[in-house]
Structures are given as C-alpha cells and as structure tokens.
C-alpha cells in the first residue's frame, strides 16, 4: 500500500484527482537562459603523459557529446536557465568520468593483483560513486521518466487544468 503522507508529483495529482482540494504548487521557474558549452579543455586538460592525454581527449568528446544531447532537450522541456549551467556541466563531467572508469575496468579487469593478493579494481569503487552522483543529476534535471513527472514545462500557462486534452 502506498504511503498516504508521501507527496505525489503535480501531474500525478492532476491525473488521479485531488479529493482534498489542496492547492497544487506549480514550482519555481528560472528565467530562460542561453547556456554556453564549456571549454572542455579546461576541465580535461592536455597532459605530457600519453595515456592521460588520450583519456582526457576521449573524456572531452564524451562530455561534449552529452552536453549537445541533453541541453537542447532540457532547454525546451525543463526551461534551463543560466543558473543551471554549473549543474549541467557537472552532469556531463560525471558522465565522462564514469566512461573513463568503465573503460579502465574493461581494459584491466574487475580484479587486480596487488600487494596483498587479488583486490577489486579501484575504478569499480569510483564508478559506483559516480553512478550514485549521476542518479542525483538525472533526478534533478528530469532525465528519467519518473523524474519528468514532477517537471512543469516552461510557458505552459494556458490556464487549462487537464494536461491530457
């Protein structure tokens, strides 16, 4: 049975009804902004070490690709503003770092032989931490179906209460 004290997303309240006739809070809307893609060379700098240089070039490409994939969609659906630029940047960095961890695990294996015998690869722990952070970003930015349920699209003030018309 569902917890009666748990708050439901706005669209779910509209869809299922509001028998208590409590007011539904529309949420805060940030003024729209024109987000500029960061210079990924600053985040993933060049290195004299050939292996690190290759990893950073790949990380730049992954972050750039993710930025160009999500920002246009989020600008229209979630109304990203200038205040959200750091959040989206960190999300893209998180995706790129997770990609680095997964590549290291694929290249070196899940276990590594160390001073005390076989141990799990350090990247598995780091990948778990990045996955936990990625989950937070996905929720904050509305990048999953359940997270999108609580987001009101910008400019949706037509006064009509039924979203299914």
C-alpha positions as CSV (number, residue, x, y, z in Angstrom):
1,X,0.0,0.0,0.0
2,X,1.2,3.5,-0.8
3,X,2.3,5.8,1.9
4,X,-0.5,8.4,2.3
5,X,1.9,11.1,3.5
6,X,4.2,10.9,0.5
7,X,3.9,13.8,-1.8
8,X,2.9,13.0,-5.4
9,X,4.2,14.8,-8.4
10,X,2.0,17.6,-9.8
11,X,0.9,15.7,-13.0
12,X,0.1,12.6,-10.9
13,X,-2.2,14.7,-8.7
14,X,-3.9,16.2,-11.8
15,X,-4.2,12.7,-13.4
16,X,-5.5,10.8,-10.4
17,X,-7.6,13.6,-8.9
18,X,-7.3,15.9,-5.9
19,X,-10.0,14.8,-3.5
20,X,-8.7,17.0,-0.7
21,X,-8.8,20.1,-3.0
22,X,-5.5,21.1,-1.6
23,X,-3.7,23.7,-3.8
24,X,-1.1,22.3,-6.1
25,X,2.2,24.1,-6.1
26,X,3.4,24.8,-9.6
27,X,7.1,25.0,-8.7
28,X,9.7,27.7,-9.4
29,X,10.6,28.5,-12.9
30,X,14.0,30.0,-13.7
31,X,14.2,32.7,-16.4
32,X,15.3,31.0,-19.6
33,X,19.0,31.4,-20.5
34,X,21.3,30.7,-23.3
35,X,23.7,28.1,-21.9
36,X,27.1,28.2,-23.5
37,X,29.0,25.0,-23.8
38,X,32.1,25.0,-21.5
39,X,35.6,24.7,-22.9
40,X,36.2,21.1,-22.1
41,X,39.9,21.6,-22.5
42,X,39.9,23.4,-19.2
43,X,38.0,20.6,-17.5
44,X,40.1,17.8,-19.1
45,X,43.5,19.5,-19.7
46,X,46.2,18.3,-22.0
47,X,49.0,16.2,-20.4
48,X,52.5,15.3,-21.4
49,X,51.7,11.7,-20.4
50,X,50.4,10.0,-23.5
51,X,47.9,7.7,-21.7
52,X,46.4,10.5,-19.7
53,X,46.3,12.7,-22.8
54,X,44.3,10.1,-24.7
55,X,41.9,9.6,-21.8
56,X,41.3,13.3,-21.5
57,X,40.7,13.7,-25.2
58,X,38.1,10.9,-25.0
59,X,36.6,12.5,-21.9
60,X,36.2,15.8,-23.7
61,X,34.4,14.1,-26.5
62,X,32.1,12.2,-24.2
63,X,31.3,15.4,-22.2
64,X,30.8,17.4,-25.4
65,X,28.5,14.8,-26.9
66,X,26.4,14.6,-23.7
67,X,26.1,18.4,-23.5
68,X,24.9,18.6,-27.1
69,X,22.5,15.8,-26.5
70,X,20.8,17.0,-23.3
71,X,21.0,20.8,-23.3
72,X,18.6,21.4,-26.3
73,X,16.1,19.0,-24.9
74,X,16.3,20.3,-21.3
75,X,16.0,23.9,-22.5
76,X,12.7,23.2,-24.1
77,X,11.3,20.7,-21.6
78,X,12.7,21.9,-18.2
79,X,13.4,25.5,-19.0
80,X,17.1,25.5,-18.2
81,X,18.3,28.9,-17.1
82,X,21.8,30.4,-16.7
83,X,21.7,29.3,-13.0
84,X,21.6,25.7,-14.2
85,X,24.8,25.8,-16.2
86,X,27.1,24.5,-13.5
87,X,24.7,21.6,-12.7
88,X,24.6,20.5,-16.4
89,X,28.4,20.9,-16.7
90,X,28.9,18.7,-13.6
91,X,26.4,16.2,-15.0
92,X,28.5,16.0,-18.3
93,X,31.7,15.7,-16.3
94,X,30.2,12.9,-14.3
95,X,29.1,11.0,-17.5
96,X,32.7,11.4,-18.9
97,X,34.4,10.2,-15.7
98,X,32.1,7.2,-15.5
99,X,33.0,6.4,-19.1
100,X,36.7,6.6,-18.0
101,X,36.1,4.2,-15.1
102,X,34.2,1.7,-17.3
103,X,37.0,1.8,-19.9
104,X,39.6,1.2,-17.2
105,X,37.6,-1.8,-15.8
106,X,37.2,-3.2,-19.3
107,X,40.8,-2.8,-20.1
108,X,42.3,-4.0,-16.8
109,X,39.6,-6.3,-15.4
110,X,37.5,-6.2,-12.3
111,X,40.3,-7.6,-10.2
112,X,43.9,-6.6,-10.0
113,X,46.8,-8.3,-8.3
114,X,48.2,-6.0,-5.6
115,X,50.5,-6.2,-2.5
116,X,48.0,-8.4,-0.6
117,X,46.8,-10.5,-3.5
118,X,43.8,-10.1,-5.6
119,X,41.8,-7.0,-5.0
120,X,39.0,-5.3,-6.8
121,X,40.0,-2.6,-9.2
122,X,39.9,0.9,-7.7
123,X,37.8,2.1,-10.6
124,X,34.9,-0.1,-9.5
125,X,34.6,1.9,-6.3
126,X,34.9,5.2,-8.2
127,X,32.4,4.1,-10.8
128,X,29.9,3.3,-8.0
129,X,30.3,6.8,-6.6
130,X,29.9,8.4,-10.0
131,X,26.8,6.3,-10.6
132,X,25.3,7.5,-7.3
133,X,26.0,11.1,-8.2
134,X,24.7,10.5,-11.8
135,X,21.4,9.3,-10.2
136,X,21.1,12.6,-8.4
137,X,21.8,14.6,-11.5
138,X,19.3,12.6,-13.5
139,X,16.6,13.3,-10.9
140,X,17.5,17.0,-10.6
141,X,17.4,17.5,-14.4
142,X,14.4,15.3,-15.1
143,X,16.3,12.9,-17.4
144,X,14.3,9.8,-16.4
145,X,10.6,9.1,-16.9
146,X,9.8,9.2,-13.2
147,X,11.7,12.5,-12.8
148,X,9.9,14.1,-15.7
149,X,6.6,13.5,-14.0
150,X,7.4,16.3,-11.5
151,X,8.6,18.9,-14.0
152,X,6.3,21.5,-15.5
153,X,7.3,22.6,-19.0
154,X,8.1,26.3,-19.3
155,X,5.4,28.5,-20.9
156,X,2.7,26.0,-20.1
157,X,0.4,28.7,-18.5
158,X,-2.7,28.3,-20.7
159,X,-4.9,28.0,-17.6
160,X,-6.2,24.6,-18.6
161,X,-6.0,22.2,-15.7
162,X,-6.2,19.0,-17.8
163,X,-2.8,18.0,-19.3
164,X,-4.4,15.3,-21.5
165,X,-6.5,17.5,-23.8
